[in-house]
Amino acid sequence: MTPIRHISTSTIRPTNGDDDELNHRSIELTPWDLRLIQIDYIQKGLLFKKSAKREKSSSLIDHLKSTLSRTLNNFYPLAGRLALTKNDNDNTCSFFINCNGNGAEFVHAAADGVKVEDILDSVYFADDIVNHLFCMMDAWNYEGITKPLVAVQVTELVDGIFIGCSINHVVVDGTSFWHFFNTWSEISRVGPSGKISQPRPVFAREFYDGVIDLPIQLSFSNIQEIMTKKPLIGHGLSSPNSSQRVVFHFRKEKVVELKSKANVELGTTDNNTISSLQALMAHLWRAVTRARNLNPDQEVSYRIAVGVRQRMELPLPKEYIGNGALGLIVKCTAGELVRHGLGWAAFLINKKIGSLKAEEARKYMEDWVKAPTFLSNPQRDTATLDLLTGSSSRFNVYGNDFGWGRPVAVRSRTQERKVGKLTVFPGPEEGSIDFECCLWPETIRAMAEDVEFMQAMLT
């Protein structure tokens, strides 16, 4: 394991922390939020090269602390904690966000001897480095009752820094996460007297009026199920037989080629029937399936996190802080997926995503309230044939300039080795797309020898 020196740990509170109106406010949680309460925090970070414009170490840390504090003025619920209250009238309980201003965690660390290229140029993820560039390594969402909802670790490298941000997944999704990051970087860049362009976050819950009643009341059996879940022993550590993570980079020209190929194979007159992302997901799904050399009759599935913000009867604004995504599952047999072309696979994905309408989103919420179910992390390195894609290639990742230039890479950390997790990010060049994939080593080796797959990444 690469040694990480933890230099200091601080609690960062909003600068308007004495505002009684904010400190006594509570934010209700929805089915989209509560279903995630048993899994881990969102943990993503940005890698920056050392710049002549950047301040000295001590000044830099002080600057990031002060700008984080000002960012929490806008995102004040993220400086709070989760809370659980008992409903005496019917022996149920309800979770909510308590805006108590207890603050976020800020860790200043150093990775002695680690260079930007050690993280940037690795073919495979150097997990012993990347996994330790984040704090809250053992945090589960339900622990937000006592642990910070936001934790930042700023790690100094030999020739750069890494800003790792962990946020409780119950209170934000990917859209909200990057809204927070974008706002923080802009506040840092423009200074205390500058005006920021990022919109103010929306915490209102009236979008659910007439659909479900808030707060959601959970039975004691639900609460017991949630609170007794324990983290797995030894998660996040590497072993000789463990899975590996690799970043597949698709240049803009190759993304355009795959999109065009999928639409041509589908026989559509509209080149936008299949999107760029759908074509890429189909390309990866087929390549992983070929690499696994499965029985043709074996069922394979692809779970895709699809945003519901604009699919609700009363659409959620982009600035809404909370969760707004639902996992859809696309299924077929391994033989069908390998035998048919890219367009066929992409259309399966396209059709499934297109089937999610306002009626389905509403029905999901209504049914969830009647019979709550909770997502859970798979066992570490569990053998699975499923794939899962989260995040989005549309998030503003590389626009996060804190005042010393754009980041050179984005990296994430997962509590458990989610074999089959394919996380999508925009690439560093405009129009390019990256997939951060967690797969078995033999699968990655087979994909590297797959001519059809590799042609989409060759220059």
Secondary structure, DSSP 8 states (H G I E B T S, - for coil): ----EEEEEEEE--TTTT-HHHHT-EEE--HHHHTTTTSB-EEEEEEEE--TTS--HHHHHHHHHHHHHHHHHHTGGGGSEEEEEEETTTTEEEEEEE-----EEEEEEE-TT--HHHHHS-SB--HHHHTTS-S-TT-BGGGGGTS-SEEEEEEE-SSEEEEEEEE-TTT--HHHHHHHHHHHHHHHHH-TTS---S---B---GGGTTTS-SS--B-HHHHHHHHT----TTTT---TT--EEEEEEE-HHHHHHHHHHHHHHHT-S-TTSS-HHHHHHHHHHHHHHHHHT--TT-EEEEEEEEE-GGGSSS---TTB-S--EEEEEEEEEHHHHHHS-HHHHHHHHHHHHHT--HHHHHHHHHHHHHS--------TT-----EEEEE-TTS--TT---SS---SEEEE--SS--TTEEEEEE-SSTT-EEEEEEE-HHHHHHHHT-HHHHTTT--
